[in-house]
Amino acid sequence: MEQHIDLHLHSTCSDGTFSPEEVAWRAIEEDLAVISLTDHDSIEGVEAAQKEGEKLGLEVIPGTELSTQADGKDIHILGYFIQGDHPGLIDCLDTCRDERKNRAERIVKKLNSMGLRIPFEQVLAKAGDGAIGRPHVADVLVEEGFVFSANEAFYKYLGYAKPAYEPKFTLDPAEAIQVIHSAGGLACLAHPGLYGRDDLIPGLVEDGLDGIEVRHTKHGPAEIKRYTEVAEQFNLLPSGGSDCHGDGRGSSVIGTVDVPRSYVDGLSTRAQEMSSEVRGS
């Protein structure tokens, strides 16, 4: 029987709209057998998703998505099979979380100076226990009637080079890869087709990149073919997922990307090999 898989999902622990438990429920509704919860700069929802997954017969691979920057370009690195209790990973995520809060506060100050009066406390409440981000600011702008939709908020105020845009704290890709490896995980380049910078891939491979997201909502047949070839060229493990952020966060829906079971098997085998190497060193 064919198994359906989605290795790129977000919850309310970053900028998604589904709780970690609801991510698991939605996955089962879509007949998925394996998922990975990959919240931005956070692992807070992994345990809850795994516990719910156990009840539902769903395998939940622990993951995250770290924000990095290379040559002035935002690059996201997915981490799979990570050990959530690793001190280095915890320290890194704590720093990212603090910097995300600082950035959001600067954005709100800019909006307030423009006459769009929204309280920062309302943005914090919108984020809840999750890693705060621009989508939470956009939600408050909608609630307060300054824009009709989150898309309008980004188009007018929050998007890159817009009046309230603030650059975010990012790691160097090599740092992110090292942190993921130190936590026993595999580092994969997220949605490379969105960057337009395939020239950066050899350097990331030198930094220790393990895999690349071949299948993604924004990857058409040409991109899938291209990054399958890149994976083979650089001996990278292929990965894939919908990048679903829930309702009201774009059009991608859990399980809409066809991800082969072989992707999971390859990642799992390599993770086990790395674990054995660590124990034997």
C-alpha positions in Angstrom: 0.0 0.0 0.0 1.4 3.4 -1.0 2.4 5.6 2.0 1.8 9.4 1.8 4.5 11.6 3.4 5.0 15.3 4.2 8.4 16.4 5.6 7.8 20.1 5.8 5.1 21.3 8.1 4.6 24.3 10.5 2.4 24.8 13.6 1.5 27.5 16.0 4.9 27.0 17.6 6.2 29.2 14.8 4.0 30.9 12.1 1.4 28.2 11.4 -2.2 28.2 12.4 -2.6 24.6 13.5 -1.5 23.4 16.9 1.1 20.6 16.8 -1.7 18.1 17.7 -3.9 19.5 15.0 -1.1 19.1 12.5 -1.1 15.4 13.4 -4.9 15.1 13.1 -4.9 16.9 9.7 -2.1 14.6 8.5 -4.2 11.5 9.4 -7.2 13.1 7.6 -5.0 13.4 4.5 -4.0 9.7 4.8 -0.4 10.5 5.7 1.9 7.9 7.3 5.0 10.0 8.0 5.4 13.7 8.7 8.0 16.0 10.1 7.1 19.1 12.1 9.7 21.7 11.0 8.7 25.0 12.8 10.9 28.0 12.2 13.7 28.3 14.7 11.7 26.1 17.2 11.3 22.5 18.4 8.6 23.4 20.9 5.8 21.5 19.2 7.6 18.3 18.3 6.9 16.4 21.5 3.2 17.2 21.4 3.0 16.2 17.7 4.8 12.9 18.4 2.5 12.0 21.3 -0.5 12.7 19.2 1.0 10.8 16.4 1.5 7.7 18.6 -2.2 7.7 19.4 -3.1 8.0 15.7 -0.6 5.7 14.2 1.4 8.5 12.6 5.2 8.7 12.5 6.4 12.2 13.4 10.1 12.9 12.6 11.5 15.6 14.9 12.5 18.6 12.9 13.1 22.4 12.7 13.8 25.0 10.0 16.6 27.4 10.8 17.0 30.8 9.2 20.4 31.6 7.7 21.9 34.0 5.3 24.5 33.4 2.6 25.9 36.1 0.4 23.0 38.4 1.4 20.4 35.8 0.5 18.0 34.3 3.1 18.5 30.5 3.1 16.5 28.1 5.2 18.0 24.9 6.5 15.8 22.0 7.5 16.9 19.8 10.4 15.6 16.2 10.6 15.9 13.6 13.4 17.3 16.2 15.8 17.7 15.5 19.5 15.5 18.2 21.1 17.4 18.1 24.5 20.8 18.9 23.0 22.3 22.0 24.9 23.8 23.5 21.7 20.5 23.3 19.8 18.6 24.7 22.8 21.0 27.7 23.1 20.8 28.4 19.4 17.0 28.3 19.4 16.8 30.5 22.5 18.9 33.1 20.7 16.8 32.9 17.6 13.6 33.3 19.6 14.9 36.4 21.5 16.0 38.0 18.2 12.7 37.3 16.6 10.9 39.1 19.5 13.3 42.1 19.2 12.7 42.2 15.4 8.9 42.1 15.9 9.1 45.0 18.4 11.1 47.1 15.9 8.5 46.4 13.2 5.6 47.4 15.5 7.5 50.7 16.4 7.8 51.5 12.7 4.2 50.8 12.1 3.2 53.0 15.1 5.3 55.8 13.8 3.4 55.6 10.5 0.1 56.0 12.3 -0.8 52.3 12.4 -1.2 52.0 16.1 -1.1 48.4 17.2 0.1 47.3 20.7 3.1 45.0 20.8 1.4 43.0 23.5 -1.3 42.1 21.0 1.3 40.7 18.6 2.9 38.8 21.5 -0.6 37.3 22.4 -1.1 36.4 18.7 2.2 34.4 18.7 1.4 32.8 22.0 4.1 30.3 22.9 5.3 30.1 19.3 8.3 31.8 17.7 7.0 35.3 16.8 7.2 36.4 13.2 5.8 38.9 10.7 2.7 36.8 10.0 1.6 37.5 13.6 2.0 41.3 13.0 0.0 40.9 9.8 -2.8 39.1 11.7 -3.0 42.0 14.2 -3.1 44.6 11.3 -6.0 42.7 9.9 -7.8 42.5 13.3 -7.4 46.2 13.8 -8.8 47.0 10.4 -5.6 48.6 8.8 -5.6 46.0 6.0 -8.1 43.5 4.6 -5.7 40.5 4.5 -2.3 39.3 5.6 -1.2 39.4 2.0 -2.1 43.1 1.8 -0.1 43.7 5.1 3.0 42.2 3.5 2.5 44.0 0.2 2.0 47.4 1.8 4.1 47.2 5.0 5.9 44.0 6.0 7.5 42.6 2.9 11.1 43.0 1.9 11.9 46.7 1.2 8.5 47.8 2.4 8.1 50.7 5.0 8.0 48.5 8.1 10.4 45.9 7.0 13.2 45.0 9.5 16.0 42.6 8.7 16.1 39.5 10.8 18.8 37.8 12.8 20.2 34.9 10.9 22.9 32.3 11.3 25.6 31.5 8.8 24.6 28.3 7.0 27.7 26.6 8.3 26.6 27.4 11.9 23.2 26.1 11.3 24.5 22.9 9.8 26.9 22.4 12.7 24.2 23.0 15.3 21.9 20.4 13.5 24.7 17.9 13.3 25.7 18.4 17.0 22.1 17.5 17.9 22.4 14.3 15.9 20.3 15.6 13.0 20.6 15.9 9.2 20.8 19.3 7.5 18.8 19.8 4.3 18.4 22.8 2.1 14.8 24.0 2.0 13.0 24.9 -1.2 16.1 25.8 -3.3 13.9 26.8 -6.3 12.8 29.9 -4.4 16.3 31.4 -4.0 17.5 31.5 -7.6 21.0 30.9 -6.2 22.0 27.4 -7.1 25.6 28.7 -7.2 25.5 28.6 -3.4 24.9 24.9 -3.2 28.5 23.7 -3.6 29.6 25.9 -0.7 26.7 24.5 1.4 27.9 21.0 0.5 31.4 21.9 1.7 29.8 23.1 5.0 28.4 19.6 5.5 24.9 19.8 3.9 23.3 16.3 4.0 20.2 16.8 1.8 18.1 19.0 -0.4 14.3 19.6 -0.7 13.6 18.3 -4.1 9.8 18.3 -3.9 8.0 21.4 -2.7 4.7 23.2 -3.3 6.6 25.9 -5.4 8.7 23.3 -7.3 7.2 22.4 -10.7 8.4 19.4 -12.9 11.4 21.4 -14.1 12.6 22.2 -10.6 12.0 18.6 -9.4 14.1 17.3 -12.3 16.8 19.9 -11.6 17.1 19.3 -7.9 17.0 15.5 -8.3 20.0 15.9 -10.6 21.7 18.2 -8.0 21.1 15.7 -5.3 22.7 13.0 -7.4 25.6 15.2 -8.4 26.5 16.2 -4.8 25.4 12.9 -3.2 22.7 14.7 -1.2 19.7 13.0 0.2 16.4 14.2 -1.4 13.5 15.5 0.8 10.2 17.0 0.2 7.0 18.5 1.7 4.2 20.9 1.3 5.5 23.7 3.6 2.0 24.0 5.0 1.4 26.8 7.5 -2.3 26.1 8.0 -5.4 28.0 7.1 -4.9 31.6 5.9 -1.2 31.1 5.4 -0.9 30.6 1.6 -2.4 27.8 -0.6 -0.2 24.9 0.4 -2.1 22.1 2.2 -0.8 19.1 4.1 -0.1 16.2 1.9 -0.4 18.0 -1.5 3.2 17.2 -2.5 4.0 13.7 -3.7 7.0 12.5 -1.6 8.3 9.0 -2.2 8.8 6.7 0.8 12.4 6.3 -0.4 13.1 9.8 0.8 12.3 8.9 4.4 14.2 5.6 4.2 17.3 7.4 2.9 17.1 10.1 5.6 16.4 7.5 8.4 19.3 5.3 7.3 21.8 8.2 7.2 20.6 9.4 10.6 21.2 6.0 12.1 24.6 5.9 10.5 25.5 9.2 12.0 24.2 8.1 15.4 26.5 5.0 15.2 29.4 7.2 14.2 28.9 9.5 17.2 28.7 6.5 19.6 31.8 5.0 18.1 33.9 8.1 18.2 
